């Protein structure tokens, strides 16, 4: 995760994030991105990192709503984050504070899921 100022373009932020992600997750070979990442970023990521950048585009002749491949993963993850009231509005002035709130939100989400998965039924004692 990387939070950048609003003046940073998506492509510039990806040049910061992709090497870190590749270093942390060595098996990373493919990344899906939306149309905001078009341009030389795909060539750069393939040459420098060995990561294929697949741009998920909407067809020009498509009308109305259409589910795009792999795009639903991002939308679902963002919806999970926005269940935290603190992330619904962007009141933070510093990017490190925004990152901390996102980490907190995802930690709460994952800990609740783990607790629900490992919850054992309470045995009923006969009187």
N, C-alpha and C positions, 0 to 999 in steps of 0.2 A: 504494500500500500504506500502510496506517495501522495501527499497533499501539497499542491503548489499554489502560488498566488494566481489570481484571475488573469494576470497579464502573461502567464506562461501558456503557450499553445500545447495542445495534446501531443503533437509530434515531438516537441522539445522535451516534454515530461517523459515521454516514452524512451527517449535516448538516455535519460537518467535512470529510469526504472528497469528497463530490460537487462542491462548488464548485472544489476544487483539480483534480479530474479534468476538469471542464468547461473550466477555464482552460488546462489542458495539452493536452487533446484537444478542440479546438473543434467538431469534427464529432460529438461525443457527443450522441446524441438519445434513446437508449433504454438502460435498465438493467434487467436481470432480477434479482430478489431473492426470497428465501424468505419464509415467513410471519412471520418476526421483524420485518419492516420494514413491516407493515401499520399503518394509522392515517393521520395527517395528513402523513406524510412524502411520500406520492405527490402530494398537492395542493401542498405546499411546493415540491417539486422541479420540478413543471410550471410553477408561477407564477414562481418566482424564477430558475430556471435554464433553463427550456424543455426539460427532460429528462423523458421519460415513464418512470415507474417501474412495471414490470410485475411483479406478485407471482405467483410460480409456486406454486400450491396443489395439494395432494393432495385428490382428491375424497373426500367423507365416506363414500360407499358403496363405495369401493375396499377390497378385502381383500388382504392379502399384499403382496409387493414389486411395485412398478410404477415404471418409469423415468419421471421427470418431465421435461417439455420444458425444455431449456437447463440443467437442474440438473446434468447429467453434466459440463458444462464446468468447473464449480466443483469438483466431486468429483475429476475427473481432475487438475486443477491442484494441489489439496491432496495428492493421492497422489504426484505428482511431487516436491513439496516434502518430504514425509515419507520419501522415499528417502534424504535426508540424515540421518545418525544424530543430529546435533545438534538437529534439529527434532522428533525423536520424543518427547523429554521436554522439558518447559518448565522449565528451571533458571534462566532469566534473571530478574533482579530489576528491571531497568530496561527500559522499552519501546524505547529507542533501541538497546539491545543486541539485542533480539529482531528489530527491523527490519534491523539490519546482518546478522544471521545469515540472515534470509530473502533479503536481496539477494545474499549470498554463495552461497546454495544455488541460486537461480535463475540467477546468473551462471555457475556451474559447469555447470548443466544446458544452458544455451544455448550455451556455448563448446564443450562436448562435441558437441552436435548440429551446430554449424557446422564443427567439425574433421572430423567423420565425413562430412559432405556434400561437403567439398572435398578429401577424401583421394584422391590419384591413385594408381593402381596403379603399383608399382615395376617398370620394365622389366627383363626378364631378359636378361642379356648372354650371347651365345654365346661359348664358350671356344675 
